[in-house]
Amino acid sequence: MRKFKLLVLLVFAIVISACTRDCNCETAFVWVKQTFEENDAGFQFVIDRKGRQAYEAHTQAIARRIRTANNNRECAEIINEWLHFFRTGHIGVRALRDDRPAPSTQASARRFPDWERVDVDLNEFRRYLREKDFAGLQGVWSHNIGSLGIKKVENHYVGFIINSRTEEWESGQVKFRIYPDRVVYYTRDRSVRNFRTADLISKNFLLFDYDFRKGSLIRTFPRYEDRFHRSLSRPNRTPFLERLNETTLYLRIPSFMQEFQWHIEHLIARYKDKITQTENLIIDVRFNGGGTDQSWHSLMPLIATNPIRLGTNYILSSEINNQYWSTHTSKKVVKKLNENLGQLVLNYSEDMRDIENVTISEDGRFFTFKNDTVFEFPKRVGIIADRYVGSSAESFLLSARQSRKVKIFGHPTFGALDFSNVNDVVSPCGDFSLTYATTKSVDVDNFPIDGIGVQPDFFLGGIPGYQWVDFVNDILNWR
């Protein structure tokens, strides 16, 4: 066994030396492995818990599969499987160059002319939909393969092709069936994929298993007013505020990315009086994958009733990480990083104690923020979150829920906070980009979030997503 380990190390060393000459999946994997081991703040944490033996066995299994990759995309998929040994958030490899051969124009698609069909008069179907106040799952939807219809038949819904962009499907053919307890979905070769649920997230947006990767549909007819769905596309991810009723405001924040920080601060400043004079506030952060904590700081004074306590993080000192942090933290912390290569360095310096309204623990690991003013209104704050909420959006939830007036509604969040502040580096060959975490939370040993998520106070399982806002509104206004 020892000789085998030495042989594996020797092979990796040989491949590293050849990386500048040979650009293939094997050299890319070796570069990712070495870069990740030396720079990721969560690497040693996971090794200490899962064990070196389990890690080596996983690496050897992936190394054998790497040889089977036919292109950069397949290579990235296999390397990401290796990375998921550690975690699923704030981590990943992306192919920067598509080296797949162009599809042959001579190849003919496999057709299934005898596949089950439904006979639907589309004009009559549209008249039927137009007469309903809300059609629910029924309607005309856009899918990656074309236009689909969903129609209720007896005790379930049938998804059928209206117009197809691919040769494998024909008009009228059945694409999927939605039952009360499952979804039966047919792929291009007519093999079956089973999903647990069809989730109507908003009036015009449908997901299978609440998962973008498993298929999403966008309603094209009848089209309903749906600002929530529009907020999911990047050009429209700016926050907005609207009044639901006399006692409740609705604040939608799709992203905490730095590019939206100004928009959030401007919105809060513009409507501060309205927010602090209205009894209830709903903050909807669904599908908010995070960004920067500074984006939500302006919101906290409006909803905090008491001091808010947060932990800082450790930075893993390495040449690459220190270069990244040279523009992201104080000069004193950068000096400590350069003096402690290979060590975890607390992201703290004594001059931080001079920040107004901030108290720092004696060891520098925890910060407590205190507001000068506690507003009477809003009296009740409901924050809506789902499994796509992560990173700094989870940090917002952990901060906000400390206020006595705040409750969280929805699903457990994604769980990507323990190892964060990501850095992106490009492989020597320029074919791949590696994303990894440079920091480790001071709380990870006693209060982990990764793989667990932030738990809601009100779990909304079994309630369609498009009804969540109404549910929270009813709870906040309950008398």
C-alpha positions, 0 to 999 in steps of 0.5 A, spaced: 500 500 500 505 504 501 509 503 495 502 504 491 501 511 495 509 513 493 507 511 486 501 515 485 505 521 488 510 520 483 505 520 477 502 527 480 509 530 480 511 527 473 504 530 470 505 537 474 512 538 470 509 536 464 503 541 465 506 546 461 507 542 455 501 537 455 494 540 456 489 535 457 484 533 463 490 529 467 494 535 467 488 539 469 486 535 475 493 535 477 493 542 477 486 543 481 488 538 486 495 542 488 492 548 487 486 546 492 490 543 497 495 549 498 489 554 498 482 552 500 481 554 507 476 548 508 481 543 505 484 541 512 478 541 516 475 536 511 481 531 511 481 532 519 474 529 519 473 524 513 480 522 514 486 522 509 485 514 507 478 516 505 481 522 501 486 518 497 481 513 495 477 518 493 482 521 489 485 515 486 478 513 483 477 520 480 484 519 477 482 513 473 476 516 471 479 522 468 482 518 463 476 517 460 474 524 459 473 526 452 473 533 452 473 539 457 466 539 459 466 532 461 473 533 464 470 539 469 464 534 471 469 529 473 473 534 477 467 537 480 465 530 483 472 530 486 471 537 489 464 535 492 468 530 497 469 537 501 463 541 500 458 543 494 458 551 495 463 556 494 467 551 490 467 548 483 471 548 476 469 551 470 471 549 462 473 555 459 474 552 452 469 548 449 473 543 445 467 538 443 467 537 436 461 540 432 455 535 431 455 532 424 450 535 419 449 528 417 447 525 423 439 524 424 435 524 430 432 518 433 424 519 432 418 516 435 412 517 431 408 512 435 409 515 441 403 517 446 399 523 444 394 527 446 389 530 442 388 538 444 384 543 440 389 549 441 384 554 440 379 551 444 384 550 450 386 557 449 379 560 450 378 555 456 384 558 459 382 565 458 376 564 462 379 562 468 381 567 473 388 563 475 389 557 471 394 553 476 399 548 472 395 549 466 397 553 460 402 554 455 409 554 457 416 555 454 421 549 455 428 548 452 426 544 447 420 548 445 413 550 446 409 545 451 402 545 453 400 542 460 392 540 461 389 537 466 386 530 464 382 526 470 386 526 476 393 528 473 396 533 468 399 532 462 405 536 459 405 535 451 409 538 445 406 544 441 412 546 437 419 542 438 426 545 436 428 538 436 427 533 431 426 527 436 419 530 438 413 532 434 407 536 436 402 532 440 407 527 443 406 527 451 413 530 454 411 528 462 405 527 467 404 530 473 401 526 479 399 528 486 405 524 488 410 524 483 412 527 476 414 522 470 418 525 465 420 523 458 427 524 455 429 525 448 430 517 447 424 516 451 427 513 458 424 515 464 426 520 469 422 521 476 421 527 480 418 528 486 414 535 485 412 540 480 413 546 484 409 552 481 414 558 484 410 564 482 404 564 477 409 564 471 415 559 473 415 552 474 420 548 477 421 540 477 424 538 484 425 546 486 431 545 482 433 549 476 438 543 473 432 538 473 428 543 468 424 549 468 418 552 464 416 559 463 408 560 462 407 564 456 399 563 456 395 566 459 401 571 462 400 573 469 403 579 472 409 576 476 414 581 478 417 575 482 419 571 476 422 577 472 426 579 478 430 572 477 433 574 470 440 578 471 438 585 468 432 585 473 435 583 479 434 590 482 430 590 489 423 593 489 418 595 494 411 595 494 405 595 498 401 589 499 395 592 503 394 598 509 399 594 514 404 590 510 410 592 505 413 587 501 421 588 499 424 583 494 431 583 494 434 578 489 441 579 490 446 581 494 452 582 489 456 588 490 453 591 483 446 591 487 449 594 493 447 601 491 440 599 489 439 596 495 442 602 499 438 607 495 431 604 495 432 603 503 434 611 504 428 613 499 423 609 503 425 609 510 419 613 512 414 609 509 418 602 512 418 605 519 411 607 519 408 601 516 406 595 521 409 589 517 414 588 513 415 582 508 423 581 505 423 576 500 430 573 499 428 567 495 434 565 490 438 570 493 445 566 492 449 572 496 454 577 494 457 581 499 455 583 507 455 590 505 449 590 501 445 588 507 448 592 512 443 598 510 437 594 512 439 592 519 438 598 523 430 598 520 429 591 523 434 590 529 431 591 536 437 589 540 445 588 539 446 583 533 452 578 534 456 576 528 463 571 528 469 573 523 473 568 519 480 566 519 484 567 512 488 561 509 495 565 508 498 563 501 501 566 496 495 566 491 490 568 497 495 573 500 495 577 493 487 576 493 486 579 500 491 585 499 485 589 496 480 586 501 482 587 508 486 592 512 494 593 511 495 590 518 492 583 517 495 583 510 502 584 514 500 578 518 498 574 512 505 575 509 508 573 516 504 566 517 504 563 510 501 556 510 497 558 517 490 560 518 490 568 520 484 571 524 481 577 519 482 582 525 486 588 527 486 592 533 484 598 529 477 595 528 475 597 535 475 604 533 469 603 529 462 606 532 457 602 535 461 596 534 464 592 540 469 586 539 470 580 543 477 580 547 480 575 542 477 578 536 473 573 533 466 576 534 463 583 533 457 586 536 453 591 532 448 596 536 443 601 533 442 608 536 435 608 534 430 602 535 424 603 530 417 602 533 415 600 526 415 595 522 413 591 528 413 584 525 418 582 519 417 576 515 423 574 511 422 568 506 427 564 504 428 557 500 434 552 498 437 557 493 439 562 499 446 562 500 453 565 502 452 572 504 444 571 504 445 566 509 449 571 513 443 576 513 438 571 515 443 569 521 443 577 523 436 578 522 433 573 526 437 575 532 432 581 532 426 580 536 421 582 531 423 577 525 421 570 523 424 566 517 419 563 513 420 557 507 425 552 506 432 550 509 437 554 505 443 552 501 448 552 506 454 555 504 457 559 509 463 556 513 468 557 508 467 563 503 470 569 500 472 565 494 477 566 489 478 564 482 484 562 478 485 560 471 489 553 469 496 554 466 493 552 460 487 557 460 482 551 459 479 551 466 477 556 472 478 553 479 473 557 484 475 555 492 474 559 499 480 563 502 476 563 509 474 559 514 468 561 519 470 562 526 464 558 528 464 552 524 466 547 529 460 549 534 455 552 529 456 549 522 452 551 516 455 548 510 450 542 508 445 544 513 443 551 511 439 556 516 433 553 518 426 557 518 422 558 524 416 557 519 417 551 514 412 552 508 413 545 505 407 543 501 405 550 500 406 552 493 411 557 492 406 562 489 402 562 495 408 563 500 407 571 500 400 570 502 401 565 507 406 570 510 402 576 510 396 572 513 401 570 519 403 577 520 396 580 520 393 575 524 389 578 530 
